[in-house]
């Protein structure tokens, strides 16, 4: 499953140089979703930084660019 591939370590490595703090992951099983919080990113966040990032959309787009191996079993 993708939750096995999208680990804290993998996301942290993907955002090396952008995320300067720890990464937290929260599973939302009822939504089939994962939520990641990247601490010390964007100078403290969109609301306290001069680097405007409306609700993390730029980071979310960068997350979508992460390449992952998808097991064949998920295509069945």
N, C-alpha and C positions, 0 to 999 in steps of 0.2 A: 504494500500500500504506500501511497505517497507520504503518509505521515511517518513511515519508517525511513524515507529518503530525506525529507525536509527536517533535518535535526537542527538543534541549536548550533552545533559545531559547523554544520554545512552552511547555514545562513550567516553565521559569524564570519566564516572564511570568505563567502561571496561578497560581503560588505567590508572587507578589510580596507582600512584607510578612510572609510566613510563613517562606520560605527566604531566609536572609540571606547565604548563601555560594554557591559554585558548584554547578552541577548536573552530574552525570555520568550517562552512559547506556551500558548494556552490552546488546549484542544476544545473545540465546540462540536461535540459529536452529533447533536441534534441538527446542526447546520452542515455537517460534513465539512468543517472548516478548521483552519489553524489560524491563530492570531499571533503575530510576532511583535514584540516591543524591542526596539533597538535603542538602548540607552546611550546618551552622549552622542547623538547624531543631530546634524543640522544646528549645531551650536546650542543645543538644549531644547529644540523643538520649534515648530512653526510659529507658535505664539510668543516666544521669547527671543527669537532670532531675527536678524536682518535678512537671513536667507529664507525668504518666504517659501513655504511648501504646503499648499492648501491640503490639509488633512492627510499628509503623507503620500499624495498621489505619485510623486516622483519616485519615492522609495518603492511603492507598490509596483510601478512599471519596471523598475530595476529588478525586483523580485521575479517578475514574469519572464525576464530574460535569462534566469538561471536555468542551465541545462541539467536535466536529470535523466537517468536511465529508467525507463518504464518497463516493468516486467510484462512479458507476453500474457500472463494470466489476467492482467487488468483489461485486456482487449476482448476477453471471452464474454 
